[in-house]
Amino acid sequence: MKVYTSKDCQRCSELKEFLLSEGISFEEISIADKRALVELRRRGIMPYTPILQVSFFFFTPRELFVHDKLDKTRVRNFLTLRK
């Protein structure tokens, strides 16, 4: 599992804190890394953070947040896609 982040991203912090509180380990990847940016674009994903990668699925802020609040139920559902 990966979380793509950017500097000074409050939503990124919120997602990471939630995952840690759920006991979920993840790899954090900064989109400042050009390789990460290229990988996201290659997959057709706009680099708006945070982006949660679960297996082969990518979830953007649009799927993770509702009215600027992390949708914890939805994120828990996404986590069931882990292999």
C-alpha positions in Angstrom: 0.0 0.0 0.0 1.2 3.4 -0.9 0.2 7.0 0.0 1.4 9.7 -2.5 1.8 13.0 -0.7 2.9 16.5 -1.2 4.6 19.1 1.1 2.3 20.9 3.6 -0.7 18.8 2.6 -3.2 18.7 5.5 -5.3 16.0 3.8 -2.2 13.9 3.4 -1.6 14.1 7.1 -5.2 13.2 7.9 -5.1 10.1 5.7 -1.8 9.0 7.1 -2.9 9.5 10.7 -6.1 7.5 10.0 -4.2 4.6 8.4 -1.7 4.5 11.3 -4.6 4.5 13.8 -6.1 1.5 12.0 -2.8 -0.3 12.3 -2.2 -0.1 8.5 1.4 0.2 7.3 2.1 2.0 4.1 4.9 3.4 2.0 4.8 7.2 1.7 5.9 8.6 -1.7 6.3 12.3 -2.3 5.1 13.5 -5.7 8.1 15.8 -5.6 10.0 12.7 -6.8 9.8 12.9 -10.6 9.7 9.1 -10.9 6.5 9.1 -8.8 5.0 11.9 -10.8 5.8 10.1 -14.1 4.3 6.8 -12.7 1.0 8.6 -11.8 0.7 10.3 -15.1 1.5 7.1 -17.0 -1.5 5.6 -15.2 -3.7 8.6 -16.1 -3.9 9.9 -12.6 -3.6 13.6 -11.9 -1.2 14.3 -9.1 -3.6 15.8 -6.6 -2.7 14.6 -3.1 -3.3 12.5 -1.2 -3.5 9.5 -3.5 -4.0 6.1 -1.9 -2.8 3.1 -3.8 -4.3 -0.3 -2.7 -3.0 -3.1 -4.8 -3.6 -2.0 -8.4 -6.3 0.6 -7.5 -5.6 4.3 -7.0 -7.9 6.5 -5.0 -7.8 10.3 -5.3 -9.0 13.0 -3.0 -12.3 12.9 -4.8 -12.9 9.3 -3.6 -11.3 9.7 -0.2 -12.9 13.0 1.0 -16.4 14.2 1.2 -16.9 18.0 1.9 -13.2 18.2 2.9 -13.6 15.4 5.5 -11.9 12.0 5.2 -14.6 9.4 4.5 -13.3 6.8 6.9 -16.0 4.2 6.0 -15.1 4.5 2.3 -11.4 4.2 3.0 -12.0 1.1 5.1 -13.9 -0.4 2.2 -11.0 0.5 -0.2 -8.6 -1.3 2.3 -10.5 -4.6 1.7 -9.0 -4.6 -1.8 -5.5 -5.5 -0.3 -4.0 -8.7 -1.4 
